[in-house]
């Protein structure tokens, strides 16, 4: 599948991890899967040559 990251609302007492994620890909990326807290999976297709993706949730 490729790289995966978990983004959470908090990472400790009065703190929050970064919502910005940097992923490295060996092959061209074709899509990104997002699993929401309710378990629903969203797929976002990536156009060839795209270097940055911003997903608003």
PDBQT receptor file of N, H, CA, C and O in Angstrom, charges set to zero:
ATOM      1  N   UNK A   1       0.816  -1.185   0.000  1.00  0.00    +0.000 N 
ATOM      2  CA  UNK A   1       0.000   0.000   0.000  1.00  0.00    +0.000 C 
ATOM      3  C   UNK A   1       0.866   1.257   0.000  1.00  0.00    +0.000 C 
ATOM      4  O   UNK A   1       0.693   2.123  -0.858  1.00  0.00    +0.000 OA
ATOM      5  N   UNK A   2       1.784   1.367   0.938  1.00  0.00    +0.000 N 
ATOM      6  H   UNK A   2       1.925   0.664   1.635  1.00  0.00    +0.000 HD
ATOM      7  CA  UNK A   2       2.611   2.564   1.011  1.00  0.00    +0.000 C 
ATOM      8  C   UNK A   2       2.632   3.149   2.401  1.00  0.00    +0.000 C 
ATOM      9  O   UNK A   2       2.276   2.478   3.370  1.00  0.00    +0.000 OA
ATOM     10  N   UNK A   3       3.046   4.393   2.505  1.00  0.00    +0.000 N 
ATOM     11  H   UNK A   3       3.335   4.939   1.718  1.00  0.00    +0.000 HD
ATOM     12  CA  UNK A   3       3.173   5.060   3.796  1.00  0.00    +0.000 C 
ATOM     13  C   UNK A   3       1.808   5.276   4.437  1.00  0.00    +0.000 C 
ATOM     14  O   UNK A   3       0.802   5.428   3.744  1.00  0.00    +0.000 OA
ATOM     15  N   UNK A   4       1.785   5.288   5.771  1.00  0.00    +0.000 N 
ATOM     16  H   UNK A   4       2.602   5.165   6.334  1.00  0.00    +0.000 HD
ATOM     17  CA  UNK A   4       0.543   5.533   6.508  1.00  0.00    +0.000 C 
ATOM     18  C   UNK A   4       0.865   6.363   7.747  1.00  0.00    +0.000 C 
ATOM     19  O   UNK A   4       1.930   6.213   8.345  1.00  0.00    +0.000 OA
ATOM     20  N   UNK A   5      -0.057   7.232   8.123  1.00  0.00    +0.000 N 
ATOM     21  H   UNK A   5      -0.923   7.353   7.637  1.00  0.00    +0.000 HD
ATOM     22  CA  UNK A   5       0.090   8.063   9.324  1.00  0.00    +0.000 C 
ATOM     23  C   UNK A   5      -1.241   8.138  10.040  1.00  0.00    +0.000 C 
ATOM     24  O   UNK A   5      -2.297   8.120   9.408  1.00  0.00    +0.000 OA
ATOM     25  N   UNK A   6      -1.191   8.222  11.355  1.00  0.00    +0.000 N 
ATOM     26  H   UNK A   6      -0.332   8.236  11.869  1.00  0.00    +0.000 HD
ATOM     27  CA  UNK A   6      -2.383   8.456  12.154  1.00  0.00    +0.000 C 
ATOM     28  C   UNK A   6      -2.303   9.882  12.690  1.00  0.00    +0.000 C 
ATOM     29  O   UNK A   6      -1.288  10.288  13.256  1.00  0.00    +0.000 OA
ATOM     30  N   UNK A   7      -3.382  10.633  12.504  1.00  0.00    +0.000 N 
ATOM     31  H   UNK A   7      -4.206  10.303  12.045  1.00  0.00    +0.000 HD
ATOM     32  CA  UNK A   7      -3.439  12.005  12.999  1.00  0.00    +0.000 C 
ATOM     33  C   UNK A   7      -4.482  12.028  14.106  1.00  0.00    +0.000 C 
ATOM     34  O   UNK A   7      -5.629  11.638  13.889  1.00  0.00    +0.000 OA
ATOM     35  N   UNK A   8      -4.092  12.484  15.291  1.00  0.00    +0.000 N 
ATOM     36  H   UNK A   8      -3.160  12.801  15.468  1.00  0.00    +0.000 HD
ATOM     37  CA  UNK A   8      -5.004  12.515  16.429  1.00  0.00    +0.000 C 
ATOM     38  C   UNK A   8      -5.200  13.940  16.914  1.00  0.00    +0.000 C 
ATOM     39  O   UNK A   8      -4.403  14.828  16.613  1.00  0.00    +0.000 OA
ATOM     40  N   UNK A   9      -6.259  14.144  17.661  1.00  0.00    +0.000 N 
ATOM     41  H   UNK A   9      -6.906  13.422  17.906  1.00  0.00    +0.000 HD
ATOM     42  CA  UNK A   9      -6.565  15.472  18.188  1.00  0.00    +0.000 C 
ATOM     43  C   UNK A   9      -5.654  15.882  19.330  1.00  0.00    +0.000 C 
ATOM     44  O   UNK A   9      -5.456  17.074  19.562  1.00  0.00    +0.000 OA
ATOM     45  N   UNK A  10      -5.094  14.915  20.049  1.00  0.00    +0.000 N 
ATOM     46  H   UNK A  10      -5.254  13.946  19.860  1.00  0.00    +0.000 HD
ATOM     47  CA  UNK A  10      -4.181  15.259  21.141  1.00  0.00    +0.000 C 
ATOM     48  C   UNK A  10      -3.130  14.177  21.279  1.00  0.00    +0.000 C 
ATOM     49  O   UNK A  10      -3.370  13.014  20.957  1.00  0.00    +0.000 OA
ATOM     50  N   UNK A  11      -1.967  14.573  21.760  1.00  0.00    +0.000 N 
ATOM     51  H   UNK A  11      -1.772  15.518  22.021  1.00  0.00    +0.000 HD
ATOM     52  CA  UNK A  11      -0.890  13.596  21.929  1.00  0.00    +0.000 C 
ATOM     53  C   UNK A  11      -0.370  13.600  23.365  1.00  0.00    +0.000 C 
ATOM     54  O   UNK A  11       0.635  12.953  23.660  1.00  0.00    +0.000 OA
ATOM     55  N   UNK A  12      -1.031  14.309  24.241  1.00  0.00    +0.000 N 
ATOM     56  H   UNK A  12      -1.847  14.834  24.002  1.00  0.00    +0.000 HD
ATOM     57  CA  UNK A  12      -0.619  14.372  25.631  1.00  0.00    +0.000 C 
ATOM     58  C   UNK A  12      -1.310  15.526  26.330  1.00  0.00    +0.000 C 
ATOM     59  O   UNK A  12      -2.155  16.198  25.741  1.00  0.00    +0.000 OA
ATOM     60  N   UNK A  13      -0.960  15.753  27.561  1.00  0.00    +0.000 N 
ATOM     61  H   UNK A  13      -0.273  15.207  28.040  1.00  0.00    +0.000 HD
ATOM     62  CA  UNK A  13      -1.573  16.797  28.367  1.00  0.00    +0.000 C 
ATOM     63  C   UNK A  13      -1.354  18.171  27.734  1.00  0.00    +0.000 C 
ATOM     64  O   UNK A  13      -0.216  18.608  27.564  1.00  0.00    +0.000 OA
ATOM     65  N   UNK A  14      -2.440  18.844  27.389  1.00  0.00    +0.000 N 
ATOM     66  H   UNK A  14      -3.365  18.490  27.527  1.00  0.00    +0.000 HD
ATOM     67  CA  UNK A  14      -2.421  20.190  26.804  1.00  0.00    +0.000 C 
ATOM     68  C   UNK A  14      -1.522  20.295  25.571  1.00  0.00    +0.000 C 
ATOM     69  O   UNK A  14      -0.812  21.285  25.391  1.00  0.00    +0.000 OA
ATOM     70  N   UNK A  15      -1.561  19.272  24.733  1.00  0.00    +0.000 N 
ATOM     71  H   UNK A  15      -2.137  18.468  24.878  1.00  0.00    +0.000 HD
ATOM     72  CA  UNK A  15      -0.719  19.294  23.533  1.00  0.00    +0.000 C 
ATOM     73  C   UNK A  15      -1.485  18.719  22.346  1.00  0.00    +0.000 C 
ATOM     74  O   UNK A  15      -2.526  18.081  22.506  1.00  0.00    +0.000 OA
ATOM     75  N   UNK A  16      -0.953  18.958  21.168  1.00  0.00    +0.000 N 
ATOM     76  H   UNK A  16      -0.108  19.477  21.038  1.00  0.00    +0.000 HD
ATOM     77  CA  UNK A  16      -1.554  18.434  19.949  1.00  0.00    +0.000 C 
ATOM     78  C   UNK A  16      -0.451  18.197  18.937  1.00  0.00    +0.000 C 
ATOM     79  O   UNK A  16       0.424  19.041  18.742  1.00  0.00    +0.000 OA
ATOM     80  N   UNK A  17      -0.500  17.046  18.298  1.00  0.00    +0.000 N 
ATOM     81  H   UNK A  17      -1.210  16.360  18.456  1.00  0.00    +0.000 HD
ATOM     82  CA  UNK A  17       0.457  16.736  17.249  1.00  0.00    +0.000 C 
ATOM     83  C   UNK A  17       0.139  17.534  15.991  1.00  0.00    +0.000 C 
ATOM     84  O   UNK A  17      -0.963  18.063  15.845  1.00  0.00    +0.000 OA
ATOM     85  N   UNK A  18       1.083  17.617  15.105  1.00  0.00    +0.000 N 
ATOM     86  H   UNK A  18       1.979  17.188  15.223  1.00  0.00    +0.000 HD
ATOM     87  CA  UNK A  18       0.905  18.366  13.866  1.00  0.00    +0.000 C 
ATOM     88  C   UNK A  18      -0.061  17.642  12.930  1.00  0.00    +0.000 C 
ATOM     89  O   UNK A  18      -0.031  16.417  12.817  1.00  0.00    +0.000 OA
ATOM     90  N   UNK A  19      -0.912  18.411  12.265  1.00  0.00    +0.000 N 
ATOM     91  H   UNK A  19      -0.937  19.406  12.357  1.00  0.00    +0.000 HD
ATOM     92  CA  UNK A  19      -1.796  17.821  11.269  1.00  0.00    +0.000 C 
ATOM     93  C   UNK A  19      -1.115  17.766   9.895  1.00  0.00    +0.000 C 
ATOM     94  O   UNK A  19      -1.657  17.178   8.959  1.00  0.00    +0.000 OA
ATOM     95  N   UNK A  20       0.046  18.366   9.776  1.00  0.00    +0.000 N 
ATOM     96  H   UNK A  20       0.486  18.843  10.537  1.00  0.00    +0.000 HD
ATOM     97  CA  UNK A  20       0.817  18.337   8.528  1.00  0.00    +0.000 C 
ATOM     98  C   UNK A  20       1.649  17.056   8.519  1.00  0.00    +0.000 C 
ATOM     99  O   UNK A  20       2.411  16.789   9.448  1.00  0.00    +0.000 OA
ATOM    100  N   UNK A  21       1.493  16.280   7.468  1.00  0.00    +0.000 N 
ATOM    101  H   UNK A  21       0.874  16.497   6.713  1.00  0.00    +0.000 HD
ATOM    102  CA  UNK A  21       2.207  15.015   7.343  1.00  0.00    +0.000 C 
ATOM    103  C   UNK A  21       3.054  15.026   6.086  1.00  0.00    +0.000 C 
ATOM    104  O   UNK A  21       2.603  15.466   5.029  1.00  0.00    +0.000 OA
ATOM    105  N   UNK A  22       4.284  14.540   6.201  1.00  0.00    +0.000 N 
ATOM    106  H   UNK A  22       4.651  14.182   7.060  1.00  0.00    +0.000 HD
ATOM    107  CA  UNK A  22       5.174  14.430   5.050  1.00  0.00    +0.000 C 
ATOM    108  C   UNK A  22       5.395  12.948   4.810  1.00  0.00    +0.000 C 
ATOM    109  O   UNK A  22       5.894  12.230   5.677  1.00  0.00    +0.000 OA
ATOM    110  N   UNK A  23       5.012  12.498   3.611  1.00  0.00    +0.000 N 
ATOM    111  H   UNK A  23       4.606  13.081   2.907  1.00  0.00    +0.000 HD
ATOM    112  CA  UNK A  23       5.149  11.090   3.257  1.00  0.00    +0.000 C 
ATOM    113  C   UNK A  23       6.084  10.963   2.064  1.00  0.00    +0.000 C 
ATOM    114  O   UNK A  23       6.037  11.776   1.141  1.00  0.00    +0.000 OA
ATOM    115  N   UNK A  24       6.919   9.959   2.085  1.00  0.00    +0.000 N 
ATOM    116  H   UNK A  24       6.958   9.299   2.835  1.00  0.00    +0.000 HD
ATOM    117  CA  UNK A  24       7.856   9.702   0.996  1.00  0.00    +0.000 C 
ATOM    118  C   UNK A  24       7.331   8.535   0.173  1.00  0.00    +0.000 C 
ATOM    119  O   UNK A  24       6.905   7.523   0.732  1.00  0.00    +0.000 OA
ATOM    120  N   UNK A  25       7.358   8.665  -1.138  1.00  0.00    +0.000 N 
ATOM    121  H   UNK A  25       7.704   9.487  -1.592  1.00  0.00    +0.000 HD
ATOM    122  CA  UNK A  25       6.884   7.596  -2.014  1.00  0.00    +0.000 C 
ATOM    123  C   UNK A  25       7.980   7.200  -2.993  1.00  0.00    +0.000 C 
ATOM    124  O   UNK A  25       8.622   8.058  -3.599  1.00  0.00    +0.000 OA
ATOM    125  N   UNK A  26       8.186   5.916  -3.140  1.00  0.00    +0.000 N 
ATOM    126  H   UNK A  26       7.664   5.219  -2.647  1.00  0.00    +0.000 HD
ATOM    127  CA  UNK A  26       9.163   5.404  -4.110  1.00  0.00    +0.000 C 
ATOM    128  C   UNK A  26       8.552   5.412  -5.509  1.00  0.00    +0.000 C 
ATOM    129  O   UNK A  26       9.225   5.738  -6.487  1.00  0.00    +0.000 OA
ATOM    130  N   UNK A  27       7.264   5.048  -5.594  1.00  0.00    +0.000 N 
ATOM    131  H   UNK A  27       6.718   4.783  -4.799  1.00  0.00    +0.000 HD
ATOM    132  CA  UNK A  27       6.540   5.034  -6.867  1.00  0.00    +0.000 C 
ATOM    133  C   UNK A  27       5.610   6.246  -6.918  1.00  0.00    +0.000 C 
ATOM    134  O   UNK A  27       5.311   6.829  -5.876  1.00  0.00    +0.000 OA
ATOM    135  N   UNK A  28       5.148   6.637  -8.100  1.00  0.00    +0.000 N 
ATOM    136  H   UNK A  28       5.391   6.164  -8.947  1.00  0.00    +0.000 HD
ATOM    137  CA  UNK A  28       4.173   7.732  -8.195  1.00  0.00    +0.000 C 
ATOM    138  C   UNK A  28       2.901   7.397  -7.410  1.00  0.00    +0.000 C 
ATOM    139  O   UNK A  28       2.418   6.266  -7.458  1.00  0.00    +0.000 OA
ATOM    140  N   UNK A  29       2.371   8.370  -6.701  1.00  0.00    +0.000 N 
ATOM    141  H   UNK A  29       2.764   9.289  -6.663  1.00  0.00    +0.000 HD
ATOM    142  CA  UNK A  29       1.166   8.177  -5.892  1.00  0.00    +0.000 C 
ATOM    143  C   UNK A  29      -0.060   8.347  -6.780  1.00  0.00    +0.000 C 
ATOM    144  O   UNK A  29      -0.161   9.323  -7.523  1.00  0.00    +0.000 OA
ATOM    145  N   UNK A  30      -0.987   7.405  -6.704  1.00  0.00    +0.000 N 
ATOM    146  H   UNK A  30      -0.905   6.612  -6.100  1.00  0.00    +0.000 HD
ATOM    147  CA  UNK A  30      -2.202   7.443  -7.509  1.00  0.00    +0.000 C 
ATOM    148  C   UNK A  30      -3.410   7.916  -6.708  1.00  0.00    +0.000 C 
ATOM    149  O   UNK A  30      -4.314   8.544  -7.258  1.00  0.00    +0.000 OA
ATOM    150  N   UNK A  31      -3.428   7.613  -5.401  1.00  0.00    +0.000 N 
ATOM    151  H   UNK A  31      -2.694   7.103  -4.954  1.00  0.00    +0.000 HD
ATOM    152  CA  UNK A  31      -4.559   8.021  -4.572  1.00  0.00    +0.000 C 
ATOM    153  C   UNK A  31      -4.160   8.047  -3.099  1.00  0.00    +0.000 C 
ATOM    154  O   UNK A  31      -3.139   7.489  -2.696  1.00  0.00    +0.000 OA
ATOM    155  N   UNK A  32      -5.002   8.715  -2.313  1.00  0.00    +0.000 N 
ATOM    156  H   UNK A  32      -5.831   9.168  -2.640  1.00  0.00    +0.000 HD
ATOM    157  CA  UNK A  32      -4.827   8.783  -0.860  1.00  0.00    +0.000 C 
ATOM    158  C   UNK A  32      -6.115   8.275  -0.237  1.00  0.00    +0.000 C 
ATOM    159  O   UNK A  32      -7.206   8.658  -0.658  1.00  0.00    +0.000 OA
ATOM    160  N   UNK A  33      -5.991   7.413   0.764  1.00  0.00    +0.000 N 
ATOM    161  H   UNK A  33      -5.104   7.101   1.106  1.00  0.00    +0.000 HD
ATOM    162  CA  UNK A  33      -7.157   6.920   1.503  1.00  0.00    +0.000 C 
ATOM    163  C   UNK A  33      -7.198   7.616   2.847  1.00  0.00    +0.000 C 
ATOM    164  O   UNK A  33      -6.172   7.764   3.511  1.00  0.00    +0.000 OA
ATOM    165  N   UNK A  34      -8.383   8.042   3.247  1.00  0.00    +0.000 N 
ATOM    166  H   UNK A  34      -9.217   7.922   2.707  1.00  0.00    +0.000 HD
ATOM    167  CA  UNK A  34      -8.577   8.678   4.555  1.00  0.00    +0.000 C 
ATOM    168  C   UNK A  34      -9.658   7.901   5.284  1.00  0.00    +0.000 C 
ATOM    169  O   UNK A  34     -10.758   7.719   4.763  1.00  0.00    +0.000 OA
ATOM    170  N   UNK A  35      -9.344   7.441   6.496  1.00  0.00    +0.000 N 
ATOM    171  H   UNK A  35      -8.450   7.589   6.920  1.00  0.00    +0.000 HD
ATOM    172  CA  UNK A  35     -10.357   6.774   7.300  1.00  0.00    +0.000 C 
ATOM    173  C   UNK A  35     -10.794   7.712   8.406  1.00  0.00    +0.000 C 
ATOM    174  O   UNK A  35      -9.993   8.096   9.258  1.00  0.00    +0.000 OA
ATOM    175  N   UNK A  36     -12.065   8.079   8.393  1.00  0.00    +0.000 N 
ATOM    176  H   UNK A  36     -12.715   7.766   7.701  1.00  0.00    +0.000 HD
ATOM    177  CA  UNK A  36     -12.625   9.002   9.364  1.00  0.00    +0.000 C 
ATOM    178  C   UNK A  36     -12.887   8.280  10.684  1.00  0.00    +0.000 C 
ATOM    179  O   UNK A  36     -12.928   7.050  10.718  1.00  0.00    +0.000 OA
ATOM    180  N   UNK A  37     -13.066   9.041  11.784  1.00  0.00    +0.000 N 
ATOM    181  H   UNK A  37     -13.033  10.040  11.757  1.00  0.00    +0.000 HD
ATOM    182  CA  UNK A  37     -13.320   8.421  13.083  1.00  0.00    +0.000 C 
ATOM    183  C   UNK A  37     -14.529   7.476  13.104  1.00  0.00    +0.000 C 
ATOM    184  O   UNK A  37     -14.558   6.528  13.889  1.00  0.00    +0.000 OA
ATOM    185  N   UNK A  38     -15.522   7.729  12.248  1.00  0.00    +0.000 N 
ATOM    186  H   UNK A  38     -15.498   8.499  11.610  1.00  0.00    +0.000 HD
ATOM    187  CA  UNK A  38     -16.698   6.856  12.216  1.00  0.00    +0.000 C 
ATOM    188  C   UNK A  38     -16.454   5.580  11.405  1.00  0.00    +0.000 C 
ATOM    189  O   UNK A  38     -17.359   4.759  11.259  1.00  0.00    +0.000 OA
ATOM    190  N   UNK A  39     -15.232   5.410  10.876  1.00  0.00    +0.000 N 
ATOM    191  H   UNK A  39     -14.497   6.077  10.994  1.00  0.00    +0.000 HD
ATOM    192  CA  UNK A  39     -14.864   4.212  10.128  1.00  0.00    +0.000 C 
ATOM    193  C   UNK A  39     -15.017   4.341   8.621  1.00  0.00    +0.000 C 
ATOM    194  O   UNK A  39     -14.515   3.496   7.880  1.00  0.00    +0.000 OA
ATOM    195  N   UNK A  40     -15.698   5.379   8.151  1.00  0.00    +0.000 N 
ATOM    196  H   UNK A  40     -16.105   6.066   8.753  1.00  0.00    +0.000 HD
ATOM    197  CA  UNK A  40     -15.894   5.579   6.712  1.00  0.00    +0.000 C 
ATOM    198  C   UNK A  40     -14.549   5.877   6.040  1.00  0.00    +0.000 C 
ATOM    199  O   UNK A  40     -13.747   6.652   6.563  1.00  0.00    +0.000 OA
ATOM    200  N   UNK A  41     -14.309   5.261   4.887  1.00  0.00    +0.000 N 
ATOM    201  H   UNK A  41     -14.960   4.631   4.462  1.00  0.00    +0.000 HD
ATOM    202  CA  UNK A  41     -13.059   5.463   4.154  1.00  0.00    +0.000 C 
ATOM    203  C   UNK A  41     -13.328   6.320   2.926  1.00  0.00    +0.000 C 
ATOM    204  O   UNK A  41     -14.208   6.008   2.125  1.00  0.00    +0.000 OA
ATOM    205  N   UNK A  42     -12.571   7.397   2.780  1.00  0.00    +0.000 N 
ATOM    206  H   UNK A  42     -11.856   7.651   3.431  1.00  0.00    +0.000 HD
ATOM    207  CA  UNK A  42     -12.665   8.286   1.628  1.00  0.00    +0.000 C 
ATOM    208  C   UNK A  42     -11.431   8.073   0.760  1.00  0.00    +0.000 C 
ATOM    209  O   UNK A  42     -10.339   7.850   1.284  1.00  0.00    +0.000 OA
ATOM    210  N   UNK A  43     -11.590   8.139  -0.551  1.00  0.00    +0.000 N 
ATOM    211  H   UNK A  43     -12.477   8.320  -0.976  1.00  0.00    +0.000 HD
ATOM    212  CA  UNK A  43     -10.470   8.012  -1.480  1.00  0.00    +0.000 C 
ATOM    213  C   UNK A  43     -10.333   9.309  -2.269  1.00  0.00    +0.000 C 
ATOM    214  O   UNK A  43     -11.317   9.831  -2.792  1.00  0.00    +0.000 OA
ATOM    215  N   UNK A  44      -9.115   9.824  -2.352  1.00  0.00    +0.000 N 
ATOM    216  H   UNK A  44      -8.315   9.400  -1.928  1.00  0.00    +0.000 HD
ATOM    217  CA  UNK A  44      -8.830  11.056  -3.078  1.00  0.00    +0.000 C 
ATOM    218  C   UNK A  44      -7.820  10.721  -4.171  1.00  0.00    +0.000 C 
ATOM    219  O   UNK A  44      -6.677  10.373  -3.874  1.00  0.00    +0.000 OA
ATOM    220  N   UNK A  45      -8.233  10.824  -5.426  1.00  0.00    +0.000 N 
ATOM    221  H   UNK A  45      -9.162  11.106  -5.667  1.00  0.00    +0.000 HD
ATOM    222  CA  UNK A  45      -7.348  10.533  -6.556  1.00  0.00    +0.000 C 
ATOM    223  C   UNK A  45      -6.307  11.647  -6.704  1.00  0.00    +0.000 C 
ATOM    224  O   UNK A  45      -6.620  12.821  -6.503  1.00  0.00    +0.000 OA
ATOM    225  N   UNK A  46      -5.076  11.282  -7.056  1.00  0.00    +0.000 N 
ATOM    226  H   UNK A  46      -4.822  10.328  -7.220  1.00  0.00    +0.000 HD
ATOM    227  CA  UNK A  46      -3.971  12.230  -7.219  1.00  0.00    +0.000 C 
ATOM    228  C   UNK A  46      -3.598  12.295  -8.696  1.00  0.00    +0.000 C 
ATOM    229  O   UNK A  46      -3.326  11.270  -9.321  1.00  0.00    +0.000 OA
ATOM    230  N   UNK A  47      -3.586  13.506  -9.248  1.00  0.00    +0.000 N 
ATOM    231  H   UNK A  47      -3.807  14.338  -8.740  1.00  0.00    +0.000 HD
ATOM    232  CA  UNK A  47      -3.193  13.674 -10.650  1.00  0.00    +0.000 C 
ATOM    233  C   UNK A  47      -1.692  13.495 -10.798  1.00  0.00    +0.000 C 
ATOM    234  O   UNK A  47      -0.927  13.817  -9.889  1.00  0.00    +0.000 OA
ATOM    235  N   UNK A  48      -1.277  12.983 -11.943  1.00  0.00    +0.000 N 
ATOM    236  H   UNK A  48      -1.899  12.722 -12.682  1.00  0.00    +0.000 HD
ATOM    237  CA  UNK A  48       0.135  12.761 -12.229  1.00  0.00    +0.000 C 
ATOM    238  C   UNK A  48       0.905  14.081 -12.113  1.00  0.00    +0.000 C 
ATOM    239  O   UNK A  48       0.458  15.110 -12.621  1.00  0.00    +0.000 OA
ATOM    240  N   UNK A  49       2.047  14.048 -11.451  1.00  0.00    +0.000 N 
ATOM    241  H   UNK A  49       2.410  13.213 -11.038  1.00  0.00    +0.000 HD
ATOM    242  CA  UNK A  49       2.889  15.223 -11.297  1.00  0.00    +0.000 C 
ATOM    243  C   UNK A  49       2.569  16.083 -10.083  1.00  0.00    +0.000 C 
ATOM    244  O   UNK A  49       3.264  17.065  -9.823  1.00  0.00    +0.000 OA
ATOM    245  N   UNK A  50       1.519  15.726  -9.333  1.00  0.00    +0.000 N 
ATOM    246  H   UNK A  50       0.954  14.928  -9.544  1.00  0.00    +0.000 HD
ATOM    247  CA  UNK A  50       1.162  16.490  -8.145  1.00  0.00    +0.000 C 
ATOM    248  C   UNK A  50       2.203  16.270  -7.057  1.00  0.00    +0.000 C 
ATOM    249  O   UNK A  50       2.585  15.132  -6.784  1.00  0.00    +0.000 OA
ATOM    250  N   UNK A  51       2.664  17.352  -6.434  1.00  0.00    +0.000 N 
ATOM    251  H   UNK A  51       2.353  18.276  -6.655  1.00  0.00    +0.000 HD
ATOM    252  CA  UNK A  51       3.687  17.253  -5.401  1.00  0.00    +0.000 C 
ATOM    253  C   UNK A  51       3.151  17.539  -4.009  1.00  0.00    +0.000 C 
ATOM    254  O   UNK A  51       3.802  17.209  -3.017  1.00  0.00    +0.000 OA
ATOM    255  N   UNK A  52       1.977  18.146  -3.918  1.00  0.00    +0.000 N 
ATOM    256  H   UNK A  52       1.449  18.415  -4.724  1.00  0.00    +0.000 HD
ATOM    257  CA  UNK A  52       1.409  18.478  -2.616  1.00  0.00    +0.000 C 
ATOM    258  C   UNK A  52      -0.109  18.300  -2.672  1.00  0.00    +0.000 C 
ATOM    259  O   UNK A  52      -0.756  18.666  -3.653  1.00  0.00    +0.000 OA
ATOM    260  N   UNK A  53      -0.655  17.735  -1.609  1.00  0.00    +0.000 N 
ATOM    261  H   UNK A  53      -0.129  17.437  -0.813  1.00  0.00    +0.000 HD
ATOM    262  CA  UNK A  53      -2.098  17.518  -1.515  1.00  0.00    +0.000 C 
ATOM    263  C   UNK A  53      -2.572  18.119  -0.200  1.00  0.00    +0.000 C 
ATOM    264  O   UNK A  53      -1.971  17.884   0.848  1.00  0.00    +0.000 OA
ATOM    265  N   UNK A  54      -3.645  18.890  -0.257  1.00  0.00    +0.000 N 
ATOM    266  H   UNK A  54      -4.133  19.081  -1.109  1.00  0.00    +0.000 HD
ATOM    267  CA  UNK A  54      -4.245  19.458   0.956  1.00  0.00    +0.000 C 
ATOM    268  C   UNK A  54      -5.652  18.892   1.077  1.00  0.00    +0.000 C 
ATOM    269  O   UNK A  54      -6.477  19.045   0.176  1.00  0.00    +0.000 OA
ATOM    270  N   UNK A  55      -5.911  18.239   2.199  1.00  0.00    +0.000 N 
ATOM    271  H   UNK A  55      -5.240  18.115   2.931  1.00  0.00    +0.000 HD
ATOM    272  CA  UNK A  55      -7.217  17.644   2.428  1.00  0.00    +0.000 C 
ATOM    273  C   UNK A  55      -7.839  18.327   3.638  1.00  0.00    +0.000 C 
ATOM    274  O   UNK A  55      -7.298  18.263   4.742  1.00  0.00    +0.000 OA
ATOM    275  N   UNK A  56      -8.968  18.976   3.428  1.00  0.00    +0.000 N 
ATOM    276  H   UNK A  56      -9.408  19.028   2.531  1.00  0.00    +0.000 HD
ATOM    277  CA  UNK A  56      -9.679  19.648   4.519  1.00  0.00    +0.000 C 
ATOM    278  C   UNK A  56     -10.766  18.721   5.034  1.00  0.00    +0.000 C 
ATOM    279  O   UNK A  56     -11.566  18.183   4.269  1.00  0.00    +0.000 OA
ATOM    280  N   UNK A  57     -10.775  18.548   6.345  1.00  0.00    +0.000 N 
ATOM    281  H   UNK A  57     -10.124  18.984   6.966  1.00  0.00    +0.000 HD
ATOM    282  CA  UNK A  57     -11.758  17.662   6.960  1.00  0.00    +0.000 C 
ATOM    283  C   UNK A  57     -12.550  18.417   7.985  1.00  0.00    +0.000 C 
ATOM    284  O   UNK A  57     -13.437  17.849   8.622  1.00  0.00    +0.000 OA
TER     285      UNK A  57
